[in-house]
Amino acid sequence: MATKKQLFTALWIIIAIIAVASIVSLVVLPKWKGIFLASGGGFLIANIFISMFFIQNNYRDNK
């Protein structure tokens, strides 16, 4: 089983990738399509932050 530090590192990397993709979609895509995809990415990032909060409170490392 992964440790909490490994799990949080992976989640931070995923958040960074989603944030970059959201910013690129705002710049590259037409107006409403870019806004829609960027807001979807922001919603996904918010959900990952909520899951990180619950993981922080409830995760136990079995050592």
Secondary structure, DSSP 8 states (H G I E B T S, - for coil): ---HHHHHHHHHHHHHHHHHHHHHHHHHS-HHHHHHHHHHHHHHHHHHHHHHHHHHHH-----
